[in-house]
Amino acid sequence: MKSIFTSILSYYFRTGGFNPEVSGMNEKIVMATLNIYKRIGEDLRPTPVKSHYTFNLRDVSKVICGFCSIGKEALANSDVGIRLWAHETVRVFGDRLVNDTDRKWMMGAITECVRAPFGAQFDILFKHLDNNRDQKVDTLDEFRGLLFGDIYTPFGMPEREYTELLILIE
């Protein structure tokens, strides 16, 4: 599985003309996604209340395909790439979670994946989400501010640009 998804990302980065810093992330993106997939299958098992907690490789594919929705202008560096990966992971896996305990688990799993394999510091990378200005992104409300979308594209445009939606905190 790792080689299939890595090949897909390699092809996308190569044909899209992405800079080497971004195109070198392909293996890390796949490793982090497979790590989340494995951990969520082990730690968040289906129960009668959570019967929809069944995840499969199609979900991994959705994260990779979501990552391939962004253009090279919007994905200027690896920091944006890591935030995009976190957004897509939460969109695919985290949107099914039914309670804050499981959502906090997901946030912790993403924090660990930002450290390894990406080798970045979560609180620095996501500092623009720090609503309470405590130098940490440690609440679900703060983490929910991580958004990517195409809503900035004017209506009727044939190409919709997928980009990070930065919310300014006053």
N, C-alpha and C positions, 0 to 999 in steps of 0.2 A: 504494500500500500504506500509506503513511504516513497518508493521510487516513482510510482504513478503520479502522485500529487506533486512531487518535486519536479517532475518533467513538465507537468501542466504549467506550473508557475514559471519555470525556466523559459518555456516557450513564450508565455505571455510577456515576461520582462524583456526577452530578446526582441520579439517582434514589435513591442511597444516603445522601444528606444529608451528604456528607463536607465537612470544613472547607475554606475557600478555599486554604489553603497546600497541602493534599494534592491538591485537584482541579486546581490549576494545574500539576501535574506531568505531566499526560497526554502532552503533546508530548515532553517530555524522556524519559519512559519509552519511548515508541515510537522516538525517535531513538537512544537507547542500545541498545535491543534490535536494531534494524536495523543499527546499527554492528557489534555483536558478530556478527550473522548474516553480514554482508558480510566481516568480517575472518576469521572462522572458515572461510568458503568459500575465501578466498584463501590463508591460511596453513596450514591443517590439511587438506590434500588427502587423498583416499582412496588407500591403498596396499594391497597384498595383506594386510598385517597389520592395517591399519586400514580395511578395506573398508566398514565401517559408518559411516565419517565422511562420510556424505552427509546434508546438511541442506537443508531446504526451508522454505517459508513456513508450513507447518503447525507447525514448531518455534517460529517467532515467535508464532503464534497460541497455542501452549501457554503461553508466557511471559505473554502478556497475560491469558489465561484464569486462570492461576495467580494473577496479581495480583488478579483479580476475585474471588478466594476469601475475601478478608479483609473483615471488617466495619469500620465507622467507629470503633468503640470501640478495636479493636486497632491501627488505622492512624491514630494520633492526630496525627502530624506527618510532615514530609517525610523526616526522618532514618530513621524506621521504613520509610517507603516506599522509600527507596534500598536499605536492607538487604533488604527484601522482593524488590525487583527483582533484586538480586545473588543471592539465594537461588534464585529462580525460574530465572534464567539458568543458574546452575550445575546446577540440577535437570534442566533440559531439554537444554542443550548439554553441560555439563561431565560429566554422568554417563556419557556415551558414551566419554569419553577414556580411553585404555588405559595411559598411562604418566605419571610425574610431570613429565616435560618438558612434555608437552601441558597437564597440569593447571596447571603454573606459568605457561604461556602464557596460559591462561584467567584466572588470577588477575591477571596483568599487564593483560590487556585490560579486566577489570572495574575495576581500579584507574584506568586511563585514563578509562573512561566515568564513574566517580564524579567525576573532575575536570571532565570536559566530556562531556556537556552538563549534568550535575547541578550542577557548581560547588561540590563539597564536597571535604573532605580525607579521603582513605581511612583513614588511621591514626587520625584523631580519631573518625570515624564508627563504626569497628569496634574501638575501643579495649577494649571489654569482652571481646574475643577474644584479647588480648595475654597469652598464657600465661607467657612468659618475662620479662615486664615490662621490655622494652627500648624501650617507647614506639612500637613498630611491629608491624603485623600483616604479617609477611613470610614466614611458613612455611605450607605446606599444612596441617599439623596445626592451626595456629591458625585458619586460614580455614575448616576443616571444622566448626568450632564454630558456624558461622552456620546456624541452623535455624529453620524455621517449621513448624507442624503443628497438629493438632487433638487431641492426646493428653491435654490437660488437661480436655477435656469428659467429664463422667461418662457411663458406659455407658448406652445407651438413650435419650439425649436426641435429639429430632428435629433440632435445629439444632446442628451441630458448629462451634464457634468456632475459626477459623484464626488463630493468633497466633504471635508470636515466642517461641521457647523459649530463655530465657536460662540459660546454664550458669554458675554461680558458680565462680570460681577462688579457691581458698584460698591 
